[in-house]
Each structure stands twice: as structure tokens, then as C-alpha cells.
Amino acid sequence: MAKILVNFQLSHGQDHFTQGNIVVDLAPGNSNLHDQVRHIIARQFNCPETIISITKLELNG
């Protein structure tokens, strides 16, 4: 398991965005890392995964 810093953006319409970051514990060797992270963010913020854009993933050793 590794701590991964994720910068993301939630789209609330054409020109409305919320930016944020979260630290998650994941195994970086797993496939579809972006999908796993989007699922975690959607659960935490109670929103659909389709409005989430991952802008940066950073592995924190």
C-alpha cells in the first residue's frame, strides 16, 4: 500500500468547478488507478464519478 496524493476537480456545470485534494491508501500496482480514485472521491463527496476529473496523482513513498 502507498499513500497517493490526488488533486481533483468536480464539475458543477459549464463553468463551475470545485478543486480539491485527498490522500488515499492504494496499491499502486493495481489496474485502473484513476477509476479506483474516482470511486473513492465519489463515495466521500456523495457525487457521481462522471463529474470527477483527476488533475494529478503523486506517490508519497
N, C-alpha and C positions, 0 to 999 in steps of 0.2 A: 504494500500500500504506500501511496505517496500523497502528500498534500499538494494540491493543484490550485493555484490562484486563477480565478476565472473572471475576466472583465466581460460584461454582457450589456445588452441593450434590449429593452422591452418597447415594442411599437404599439402606440395607442391610437393610431390613425395616421393620416398622410404626413403630418409634420410634427407629431407629438411623440417624444421618446423619453424613456426613463433609463438612465445609465446606472450601473451598479457593479459591485464585485462581491465575490463569495469565495471561500476556501472550502474545497471538498477533499475527502479522502477516497481515492480510487486507485485501482491497479492500472498503471499507465499502459500495460501490455494488452489490455482488453480492447477488442474491436469497437468501433463506433464511439469513441471517447466523447465527441461532440454531442451525440444523441444521449448518452448517459448523463452528461452535464445538463443538457436542456431539460431532461426529465426531472432531475433534482431541483432545478430552479423553478420549474412549473409547479411542482408539489409545494415548494416553500412559499411561493408567491400566489398560489391558487389561480393560475392563469394557463391558457393553452400554450403548448410547446411551440405552436406555429408563430407566435409573436416574439419569440426569443431569438436574438442574434448573438452569437459568441464573437466577441471582438478580439479576445486574446486569451490564450492558455499559457500559464507559466508554471513549470515544475519547481517546487520548493523543496529540493533534496530531501 
